[in-house]
């Protein structure tokens, strides 16, 4: 009975972990009205959850959690924190604590009756929300561990990008934006829709708009297709030593890269730039969604032909992790730490670095599969139902790879099945006929020992692991249909041996 449960654990439970286990990420919502400013502030918090004693009232961080820095996300105009759950959960699975802001007057979390399009122009309130959130979280001590809320990395999309820049010391000129929007340069720039009443803005509004909202706790910023580029006062960032990553889309359908993202990239000293050169649009940075909604004629959930939003997010997440990870943030004193090589975050990783970034459960799965494979090397008696567990488990593990690494599931499953059938027929010609025999007057089978199952198990595991590494490193060839079908066929081919073995077990049980 114990052996049966060990088989069950290794064949079914552990492979299933490889499908769903990417770190125990939990998302909670918190009301930070304790700020007592009259402006509500609700946040979403993603973090790696651990196990604490039953009497602990604070949220429980995993032992692997990163506590010496935090990540803050600022959403785009009229958006919400859940539009960027792919960033929050993705970074939390790597050990980071991520706080998603919801700016009052824009975010739907406060109710549709609170949303006011006019609020989108009050850019200073967005920056103040981030600073107030850090103030409140510092006082609340919501985790069982001490967290360095004074070392923040701000990620913002669109209006959130300009918010991140504000927190890093950027200043904006409202008049410059007004002049841009009436010039020929603004053709096709849909952000000018938000500037319809700029000329009637009172002096108090202009003063607040053009103000300085630098927060010294912000040590690093990521700007995802940032807005308000034409209004950026480049001199305000001239002396900045804050590491910055500017991400944009070359064929942007909302904010022209040359007038927005490119201006930030050239104004911020040493800024890293990542430019999506396909048909990606402005809203590709939002989480995958399926509702019908448009902003100024551009759909939020529907991308242009050839754009796979999930694949874009997977590639971007690996870049975000590479940028967020190094401890090269400026310290509170304002003096920069010893500089690291500028291109290290995007340099090719060594084998040891790749292994060090692999989740611990991967190695646990490898050990369990090796033990399972070694058990196949000795001749033994097993029940027919138990004999089928290993083939079925390996078929599941390889088939799941088709869904994870191909975008065309129907064709992928077809190639997977073709590879399985082809190899199964080849193996059946060479497999010894008496490798599985039935004990007379019994439901037990005699399985002859062999090293081949272990080799095939390792082949499936190594193939899946290399595919995961290639995907994490944004190996762009994986986006192409022919390679995806080759991957599907290869996974099916590895499964051919176990399909043939399952067939032999079936025949032996009926003999």
DORO-265665 format. One record per residue (C-alpha): z, y, x; residue in three letters. Coordinates in nm, 3 decimals. Layout:
# DORO-265665
NODE zz yy xx residu
NODE Z Y X ala $
...
//
This chain:
# DORO-265665
NODE zz yy xx residu
NODE 0.000 0.000 0.000 unk $
NODE 0.086 0.243 0.284 unk $
NODE -0.246 0.171 0.452 unk $
NODE -0.427 0.234 0.123 unk $
NODE -0.267 0.577 0.090 unk $
NODE -0.355 0.661 0.451 unk $
NODE -0.716 0.580 0.372 unk $
NODE -0.704 0.792 0.061 unk $
NODE -0.554 1.087 0.250 unk $
NODE -0.802 1.074 0.535 unk $
NODE -1.113 1.015 0.326 unk $
NODE -1.059 1.246 0.030 unk $
NODE -0.777 1.495 0.082 unk $
NODE -0.859 1.607 0.435 unk $
NODE -1.235 1.652 0.374 unk $
NODE -1.151 1.855 0.066 unk $
NODE -0.934 2.077 0.285 unk $
NODE -1.240 2.153 0.496 unk $
NODE -1.413 2.282 0.184 unk $
NODE -1.146 2.517 0.057 unk $
NODE -0.896 2.579 0.334 unk $
NODE -0.966 2.911 0.511 unk $
NODE -0.604 3.019 0.540 unk $
NODE -0.348 3.043 0.262 unk $
NODE -0.443 3.388 0.132 unk $
NODE -0.250 3.550 -0.149 unk $
NODE -0.331 3.869 -0.336 unk $
NODE -0.060 4.074 -0.507 unk $
NODE -0.062 4.409 -0.687 unk $
NODE 0.196 4.678 -0.625 unk $
NODE 0.274 5.004 -0.804 unk $
NODE 0.365 5.271 -0.548 unk $
NODE 0.469 5.536 -0.801 unk $
NODE 0.788 5.572 -0.599 unk $
NODE 0.589 5.834 -0.410 unk $
NODE 0.699 6.065 -0.692 unk $
NODE 0.407 6.305 -0.664 unk $
NODE 0.286 6.280 -1.020 unk $
NODE -0.024 6.093 -0.901 unk $
NODE -0.001 5.717 -0.959 unk $
NODE -0.104 5.480 -0.685 unk $
NODE -0.164 5.111 -0.742 unk $
NODE -0.268 4.892 -0.452 unk $
NODE -0.387 4.537 -0.398 unk $
NODE -0.243 4.355 -0.097 unk $
NODE -0.403 4.051 0.064 unk $
NODE -0.200 3.862 0.322 unk $
NODE -0.158 3.514 0.477 unk $
NODE 0.122 3.352 0.280 unk $
NODE 0.389 3.147 0.449 unk $
NODE 0.689 2.940 0.342 unk $
NODE 1.031 3.107 0.328 unk $
NODE 1.369 3.006 0.197 unk $
NODE 1.411 3.005 -0.179 unk $
NODE 1.651 3.299 -0.167 unk $
NODE 1.400 3.536 -0.003 unk $
NODE 1.294 3.812 -0.244 unk $
NODE 1.039 3.970 -0.011 unk $
NODE 0.682 3.848 0.013 unk $
NODE 0.658 3.569 0.268 unk $
NODE 0.420 3.614 0.560 unk $
NODE 0.290 3.314 0.747 unk $
NODE 0.406 3.268 1.106 unk $
NODE 0.051 3.340 1.224 unk $
NODE 0.034 3.676 1.042 unk $
NODE -0.063 3.984 1.244 unk $
NODE 0.218 4.235 1.195 unk $
NODE 0.153 4.494 1.468 unk $
NODE -0.141 4.646 1.276 unk $
NODE -0.256 4.671 0.915 unk $
NODE -0.587 4.729 0.740 unk $
NODE -0.643 4.979 0.457 unk $
NODE -0.952 4.977 0.235 unk $
NODE -1.079 5.284 0.047 unk $
NODE -1.333 5.211 -0.228 unk $
NODE -1.646 5.406 -0.314 unk $
NODE -1.682 5.667 -0.590 unk $
NODE -1.565 5.536 -0.929 unk $
NODE -1.496 5.196 -0.771 unk $
NODE -1.184 4.983 -0.734 unk $
NODE -1.007 4.771 -0.475 unk $
NODE -1.140 4.445 -0.619 unk $
NODE -1.495 4.554 -0.533 unk $
NODE -1.401 4.469 -0.174 unk $
NODE -1.204 4.151 -0.224 unk $
NODE -1.444 3.978 0.014 unk $
NODE -1.310 4.202 0.292 unk $
NODE -0.946 4.175 0.183 unk $
NODE -0.937 3.798 0.151 unk $
NODE -1.165 3.747 0.449 unk $
NODE -0.947 3.947 0.688 unk $
NODE -0.629 3.802 0.538 unk $
NODE -0.760 3.453 0.616 unk $
NODE -0.768 3.564 0.979 unk $
NODE -0.403 3.669 0.964 unk $
NODE -0.428 4.038 0.876 unk $
NODE -0.239 4.231 0.609 unk $
NODE -0.491 4.426 0.400 unk $
NODE -0.410 4.702 0.150 unk $
NODE -0.675 4.797 -0.106 unk $
NODE -0.633 5.148 -0.249 unk $
NODE -0.716 5.248 -0.606 unk $
NODE -0.783 5.621 -0.624 unk $
NODE -0.657 5.770 -0.951 unk $
NODE -0.925 5.935 -1.163 unk $
NODE -1.189 5.699 -1.029 unk $
NODE -1.056 5.343 -1.031 unk $
NODE -1.069 5.152 -1.359 unk $
NODE -0.732 4.986 -1.290 unk $
NODE -0.560 5.287 -1.449 unk $
NODE -0.767 5.255 -1.768 unk $
NODE -1.106 5.392 -1.864 unk $
NODE -0.945 5.695 -2.027 unk $
NODE -0.827 5.813 -1.684 unk $
NODE -1.170 5.804 -1.520 unk $
NODE -1.321 6.146 -1.461 unk $
NODE -1.647 6.197 -1.275 unk $
NODE -1.532 6.541 -1.159 unk $
NODE -1.253 6.380 -0.953 unk $
NODE -1.508 6.231 -0.711 unk $
NODE -1.544 6.573 -0.551 unk $
NODE -1.174 6.601 -0.471 unk $
NODE -1.213 6.422 -0.141 unk $
NODE -0.877 6.541 -0.005 unk $
NODE -0.686 6.345 -0.271 unk $
NODE -0.839 6.022 -0.140 unk $
NODE -0.712 6.089 0.212 unk $
NODE -0.370 6.183 0.077 unk $
NODE -0.359 5.857 -0.121 unk $
NODE -0.394 5.659 0.202 unk $
NODE -0.122 5.857 0.379 unk $
NODE 0.114 5.828 0.081 unk $
NODE 0.054 5.455 0.058 unk $
NODE 0.152 5.411 0.423 unk $
NODE 0.462 5.625 0.360 unk $
NODE 0.568 5.415 0.062 unk $
NODE 0.499 5.078 0.223 unk $
NODE 0.702 5.179 0.527 unk $
NODE 1.004 5.242 0.303 unk $
NODE 0.966 4.943 0.073 unk $
NODE 0.980 4.661 0.331 unk $
NODE 0.795 4.426 0.098 unk $
NODE 0.760 4.147 0.357 unk $
NODE 1.030 3.935 0.519 unk $
NODE 0.901 4.054 0.857 unk $
NODE 0.875 4.404 0.997 unk $
NODE 0.519 4.537 0.971 unk $
NODE 0.377 4.822 1.179 unk $
NODE 0.250 5.048 0.901 unk $
NODE 0.209 5.321 1.162 unk $
NODE -0.084 5.135 1.319 unk $
NODE -0.355 5.139 1.053 unk $
NODE -0.723 5.053 1.058 unk $
NODE -0.907 5.215 0.767 unk $
NODE -1.223 5.060 0.623 unk $
NODE -1.415 5.263 0.367 unk $
NODE -1.743 5.228 0.180 unk $
NODE -1.951 5.525 0.066 unk $
NODE -1.695 5.786 -0.046 unk $
NODE -1.438 5.556 0.110 unk $
NODE -1.621 5.594 0.441 unk $
NODE -1.584 5.971 0.430 unk $
NODE -1.216 5.912 0.341 unk $
NODE -1.170 5.701 0.655 unk $
NODE -1.340 5.975 0.858 unk $
NODE -1.111 6.239 0.706 unk $
NODE -0.807 6.038 0.811 unk $
NODE -0.950 6.021 1.163 unk $
NODE -0.980 6.401 1.180 unk $
NODE -1.328 6.468 1.041 unk $
NODE -1.379 6.791 0.851 unk $
NODE -1.651 6.878 0.603 unk $
NODE -1.838 7.195 0.507 unk $
NODE -1.903 7.218 0.134 unk $
NODE -2.155 7.499 0.178 unk $
NODE -2.357 7.293 0.424 unk $
NODE -2.378 7.012 0.172 unk $
NODE -2.493 7.253 -0.099 unk $
NODE -2.768 7.387 0.126 unk $
NODE -2.880 7.037 0.215 unk $
NODE -2.907 6.929 -0.148 unk $
NODE -3.152 7.211 -0.233 unk $
NODE -3.369 7.147 0.073 unk $
NODE -3.666 6.917 0.110 unk $
NODE -3.459 6.686 0.330 unk $
NODE -3.259 6.575 0.027 unk $
NODE -3.552 6.403 -0.141 unk $
NODE -3.437 6.056 -0.251 unk $
NODE -3.074 6.127 -0.164 unk $
NODE -2.883 6.027 -0.475 unk $
NODE -2.554 6.161 -0.346 unk $
NODE -2.671 6.512 -0.439 unk $
NODE -2.614 6.410 -0.799 unk $
NODE -2.245 6.464 -0.725 unk $
NODE -2.309 6.818 -0.598 unk $
NODE -2.442 6.974 -0.918 unk $
NODE -2.159 7.227 -0.957 unk $
NODE -2.089 7.302 -0.591 unk $
NODE -2.204 7.663 -0.608 unk $
NODE -1.949 7.738 -0.880 unk $
NODE -1.657 7.592 -0.685 unk $
NODE -1.360 7.833 -0.655 unk $
NODE -1.233 7.935 -0.313 unk $
NODE -0.919 7.721 -0.351 unk $
NODE -1.139 7.413 -0.405 unk $
NODE -1.355 7.498 -0.104 unk $
NODE -1.046 7.544 0.111 unk $
NODE -0.909 7.204 0.014 unk $
NODE -1.249 7.039 0.058 unk $
NODE -1.289 7.181 0.407 unk $
NODE -0.929 7.104 0.511 unk $
NODE -0.789 6.884 0.786 unk $
NODE -0.630 6.556 0.669 unk $
NODE -0.588 6.373 0.998 unk $
NODE -0.321 6.102 0.986 unk $
NODE -0.204 5.995 1.335 unk $
NODE -0.118 5.649 1.203 unk $
NODE -0.491 5.580 1.162 unk $
NODE -0.597 5.437 1.498 unk $
NODE -0.935 5.283 1.417 unk $
NODE -1.197 5.327 1.141 unk $
NODE -1.488 5.135 0.990 unk $
NODE -1.743 5.332 0.788 unk $
NODE -1.961 5.121 0.557 unk $
NODE -2.261 5.331 0.458 unk $
NODE -2.047 5.649 0.454 unk $
NODE -2.131 5.938 0.222 unk $
NODE -2.121 6.316 0.277 unk $
NODE -2.300 6.297 0.610 unk $
NODE -2.483 6.632 0.568 unk $
NODE -2.147 6.809 0.520 unk $
NODE -1.986 6.660 0.831 unk $
NODE -1.879 6.919 1.086 unk $
NODE -1.976 6.738 1.404 unk $
NODE -1.748 6.951 1.620 unk $
NODE -1.446 6.817 1.432 unk $
NODE -1.502 6.473 1.587 unk $
NODE -1.613 6.591 1.932 unk $
NODE -1.282 6.516 2.103 unk $
NODE -1.190 6.208 1.903 unk $
NODE -1.099 5.890 2.090 unk $
NODE -1.052 5.679 1.779 unk $
NODE -1.264 5.358 1.796 unk $
NODE -1.517 5.362 1.513 unk $
NODE -1.773 5.122 1.372 unk $
NODE -2.048 5.269 1.153 unk $
NODE -2.242 5.023 0.938 unk $
NODE -2.548 5.121 0.741 unk $
NODE -2.871 5.001 0.585 unk $
NODE -3.201 5.116 0.731 unk $
NODE -3.377 5.100 0.395 unk $
NODE -3.089 5.240 0.193 unk $
NODE -3.178 5.311 -0.170 unk $
NODE -2.892 5.556 -0.230 unk $
NODE -2.786 5.735 0.089 unk $
NODE -3.059 5.786 0.351 unk $
NODE -2.925 5.645 0.678 unk $
NODE -3.063 5.928 0.890 unk $
NODE -2.875 6.194 0.690 unk $
NODE -2.547 6.010 0.637 unk $
NODE -2.447 5.711 0.849 unk $
NODE -2.650 5.824 1.151 unk $
NODE -2.474 6.162 1.152 unk $
NODE -2.134 5.993 1.174 unk $
NODE -2.258 5.757 1.444 unk $
NODE -2.378 6.044 1.663 unk $
NODE -2.081 6.272 1.592 unk $
NODE -1.805 6.021 1.678 unk $
NODE -1.781 5.966 2.054 unk $
NODE -1.836 5.603 2.152 unk $
NODE -1.894 5.488 1.794 unk $
NODE -2.041 5.142 1.757 unk $
NODE -2.332 5.110 1.517 unk $
NODE -2.445 4.814 1.309 unk $
NODE -2.767 4.870 1.116 unk $
NODE -2.890 4.625 0.853 unk $
NODE -3.266 4.626 0.892 unk $
NODE -3.371 4.418 0.591 unk $
NODE -3.391 4.522 0.226 unk $
NODE -3.015 4.569 0.196 unk $
NODE -2.916 4.859 -0.025 unk $
NODE -2.611 5.078 -0.070 unk $
NODE -2.428 4.840 -0.303 unk $
NODE -2.472 4.528 -0.090 unk $
NODE -2.124 4.609 0.044 unk $
NODE -1.966 4.538 -0.297 unk $
NODE -1.834 4.195 -0.383 unk $
NODE -2.079 3.961 -0.555 unk $
NODE -2.088 4.053 -0.925 unk $
NODE -2.285 3.954 -1.233 unk $
NODE -2.256 4.242 -1.480 unk $
NODE -2.523 4.492 -1.576 unk $
NODE -2.433 4.834 -1.439 unk $
NODE -2.624 5.108 -1.262 unk $
NODE -2.538 5.425 -1.073 unk $
NODE -2.813 5.685 -1.074 unk $
NODE -3.067 5.414 -1.152 unk $
NODE -2.953 5.173 -0.879 unk $
NODE -2.802 4.842 -1.000 unk $
NODE -2.463 4.750 -0.860 unk $
NODE -2.498 4.373 -0.875 unk $
NODE -2.868 4.309 -0.826 unk $
NODE -3.006 4.325 -0.474 unk $
NODE -3.366 4.361 -0.363 unk $
NODE -3.587 4.060 -0.308 unk $
NODE -3.489 3.855 -0.005 unk $
NODE -3.131 3.984 0.013 unk $
NODE -2.849 3.730 -0.009 unk $
NODE -2.531 3.931 -0.063 unk $
NODE -2.302 3.642 0.025 unk $
NODE -2.484 3.585 0.352 unk $
NODE -2.465 3.958 0.431 unk $
NODE -2.090 3.952 0.369 unk $
NODE -2.040 3.647 0.592 unk $
NODE -2.226 3.818 0.876 unk $
NODE -2.043 4.147 0.828 unk $
NODE -1.704 3.979 0.810 unk $
NODE -1.750 3.824 1.153 unk $
NODE -1.833 4.171 1.291 unk $
NODE -1.533 4.325 1.118 unk $
NODE -1.303 4.062 1.264 unk $
NODE -1.452 4.124 1.610 unk $
NODE -1.392 4.498 1.574 unk $
NODE -1.048 4.483 1.413 unk $
NODE -0.914 4.214 1.646 unk $
NODE -0.895 4.382 1.991 unk $
NODE -0.584 4.593 2.043 unk $
NODE -0.775 4.901 2.158 unk $
NODE -0.638 5.144 1.900 unk $
NODE -0.512 5.478 2.027 unk $
NODE -0.130 5.483 2.047 unk $
NODE 0.081 5.738 1.862 unk $
NODE 0.112 5.951 2.173 unk $
NODE -0.258 6.016 2.159 unk $
NODE -0.310 5.873 2.507 unk $
NODE -0.562 5.595 2.508 unk $
NODE -0.464 5.253 2.634 unk $
NODE -0.641 5.101 2.931 unk $
NODE -1.004 5.082 2.815 unk $
NODE -1.163 4.748 2.755 unk $
NODE -1.529 4.670 2.807 unk $
NODE -1.710 4.860 2.536 unk $
NODE -1.927 4.575 2.420 unk $
NODE -1.661 4.301 2.430 unk $
NODE -1.625 4.274 2.048 unk $
NODE -1.994 4.185 2.017 unk $
NODE -2.039 3.988 2.339 unk $
NODE -2.126 3.616 2.320 unk $
NODE -1.817 3.401 2.291 unk $
NODE -1.735 3.124 2.537 unk $
NODE -1.658 2.769 2.424 unk $
NODE -1.285 2.824 2.479 unk $
NODE -1.297 3.148 2.275 unk $
NODE -1.479 2.970 1.992 unk $
NODE -1.220 2.692 1.992 unk $
NODE -0.934 2.943 1.999 unk $
NODE -1.074 3.116 1.688 unk $
NODE -1.102 2.788 1.495 unk $
NODE -0.841 2.738 1.220 unk $
NODE -0.570 2.482 1.306 unk $
NODE -0.663 2.261 1.012 unk $
NODE -1.001 2.190 1.179 unk $
NODE -0.830 2.009 1.465 unk $
NODE -0.601 1.830 1.221 unk $
NODE -0.907 1.708 1.033 unk $
NODE -1.068 1.594 1.358 unk $
NODE -0.760 1.391 1.454 unk $
NODE -0.744 1.230 1.109 unk $
NODE -1.114 1.140 1.121 unk $
NODE -1.076 0.994 1.472 unk $
NODE -0.788 0.777 1.352 unk $
NODE -0.997 0.667 1.057 unk $
NODE -1.291 0.586 1.285 unk $
NODE -1.073 0.388 1.526 unk $
NODE -0.950 0.178 1.235 unk $
NODE -1.310 0.065 1.185 unk $
NODE -1.330 -0.083 1.535 unk $
NODE -1.129 -0.393 1.449 unk $
NODE -1.218 -0.675 1.214 unk $
NODE -1.002 -0.665 0.902 unk $
NODE -0.969 -0.774 0.541 unk $
NODE -0.993 -0.508 0.272 unk $
NODE -1.038 -0.488 -0.100 unk $
NODE -1.382 -0.388 -0.226 unk $
NODE -1.254 -0.062 -0.378 unk $
NODE -1.089 0.035 -0.048 unk $
NODE -1.401 -0.053 0.150 unk $
NODE -1.597 0.207 -0.047 unk $
NODE -1.356 0.492 0.020 unk $
NODE -1.489 0.571 0.368 unk $
NODE -1.861 0.577 0.273 unk $
NODE -1.792 0.791 -0.035 unk $
NODE -1.572 1.032 0.162 unk $
NODE -1.836 1.080 0.434 unk $
NODE -2.107 1.130 0.172 unk $
NODE -1.895 1.399 0.011 unk $
NODE -1.831 1.571 0.344 unk $
NODE -2.200 1.584 0.434 unk $
NODE -2.316 1.680 0.084 unk $
NODE -2.068 1.969 0.073 unk $
NODE -2.240 2.105 0.383 unk $
NODE -2.560 2.141 0.182 unk $
NODE -2.387 2.376 -0.062 unk $
NODE -2.212 2.569 0.217 unk $
NODE -2.503 2.623 0.456 unk $
NODE -2.810 2.643 0.231 unk $
NODE -2.906 2.898 -0.031 unk $
NODE -3.153 2.671 -0.214 unk $
NODE -2.930 2.398 -0.345 unk $
NODE -3.195 2.209 -0.542 unk $
NODE -3.434 2.180 -0.250 unk $
NODE -3.143 2.125 -0.011 unk $
NODE -3.013 1.828 -0.209 unk $
NODE -3.367 1.688 -0.217 unk $
NODE -3.395 1.704 0.162 unk $
NODE -3.042 1.564 0.195 unk $
NODE -3.133 1.267 -0.024 unk $
NODE -3.460 1.214 0.162 unk $
NODE -3.278 1.203 0.496 unk $
NODE -3.017 0.966 0.353 unk $
NODE -3.274 0.723 0.210 unk $
NODE -3.490 0.724 0.523 unk $
NODE -3.206 0.651 0.764 unk $
NODE -3.049 0.403 0.525 unk $
NODE -3.369 0.197 0.520 unk $
NODE -3.396 0.208 0.900 unk $
NODE -3.032 0.107 0.947 unk $
NODE -3.064 -0.179 0.697 unk $
NODE -3.328 -0.343 0.920 unk $
NODE -3.102 -0.343 1.225 unk $
NODE -2.758 -0.390 1.068 unk $
NODE -2.628 -0.743 1.112 unk $
NODE -2.639 -0.932 0.781 unk $
NODE -2.287 -1.070 0.820 unk $
NODE -2.119 -0.738 0.906 unk $
NODE -1.955 -0.761 0.561 unk $
NODE -1.868 -1.095 0.402 unk $
NODE -1.659 -1.195 0.106 unk $
NODE -1.364 -1.430 0.123 unk $
NODE -1.427 -1.724 -0.106 unk $
NODE -1.240 -1.708 -0.439 unk $
NODE -1.103 -1.364 -0.352 unk $
NODE -1.180 -0.999 -0.416 unk $
NODE -1.133 -0.919 -0.048 unk $
NODE -1.405 -0.852 0.206 unk $
NODE -1.408 -0.919 0.578 unk $
NODE -1.528 -0.607 0.760 unk $
NODE -1.642 -0.675 1.116 unk $
NODE -1.517 -0.424 1.369 unk $
NODE -1.764 -0.173 1.514 unk $
NODE -1.761 0.153 1.711 unk $
NODE -2.062 0.284 1.521 unk $
NODE -1.865 0.424 1.221 unk $
NODE -1.655 0.636 1.460 unk $
NODE -1.968 0.776 1.625 unk $
NODE -2.125 0.862 1.289 unk $
NODE -1.801 1.022 1.166 unk $
NODE -1.789 1.238 1.478 unk $
NODE -2.157 1.321 1.433 unk $
NODE -2.098 1.453 1.082 unk $
NODE -1.791 1.649 1.192 unk $
NODE -1.960 1.803 1.498 unk $
NODE -2.266 1.899 1.293 unk $
NODE -2.049 2.070 1.031 unk $
NODE -1.843 2.243 1.301 unk $
NODE -2.148 2.376 1.487 unk $
NODE -2.295 2.503 1.161 unk $
NODE -1.969 2.684 1.087 unk $
NODE -1.971 2.844 1.432 unk $
NODE -2.336 2.948 1.396 unk $
NODE -2.261 3.103 1.059 unk $
NODE -1.956 3.289 1.190 unk $
NODE -2.160 3.424 1.484 unk $
NODE -2.428 3.542 1.241 unk $
NODE -2.700 3.313 1.374 unk $
NODE -2.980 3.471 1.173 unk $
NODE -3.208 3.167 1.193 unk $
NODE -2.974 2.997 0.945 unk $
NODE -3.101 3.241 0.681 unk $
NODE -3.452 3.092 0.701 unk $
NODE -3.560 2.828 0.452 unk $
NODE -3.711 2.578 0.701 unk $
NODE -3.395 2.560 0.914 unk $
NODE -3.175 2.530 0.607 unk $
NODE -3.383 2.234 0.486 unk $
NODE -3.365 2.080 0.834 unk $
NODE -2.987 2.114 0.819 unk $
NODE -2.977 1.950 0.476 unk $
NODE -3.200 1.664 0.594 unk $
NODE -2.988 1.617 0.905 unk $
NODE -2.667 1.596 0.707 unk $
NODE -2.832 1.341 0.479 unk $
NODE -2.951 1.142 0.781 unk $
NODE -2.596 1.118 0.915 unk $
NODE -2.491 0.984 0.574 unk $
NODE -2.761 0.715 0.576 unk $
NODE -2.548 0.476 0.778 unk $
NODE -2.258 0.491 0.532 unk $
NODE -2.494 0.458 0.236 unk $
NODE -2.631 0.140 0.389 unk $
NODE -2.280 0.017 0.460 unk $
NODE -2.171 0.084 0.101 unk $
NODE -2.472 -0.114 -0.018 unk $
NODE -2.374 -0.411 0.202 unk $
NODE -2.020 -0.398 0.062 unk $
NODE -2.159 -0.401 -0.291 unk $
NODE -2.382 -0.702 -0.219 unk $
NODE -2.100 -0.891 -0.049 unk $
NODE -1.867 -0.832 -0.344 unk $
NODE -2.130 -0.980 -0.579 unk $
NODE -2.220 -1.275 -0.362 unk $
//
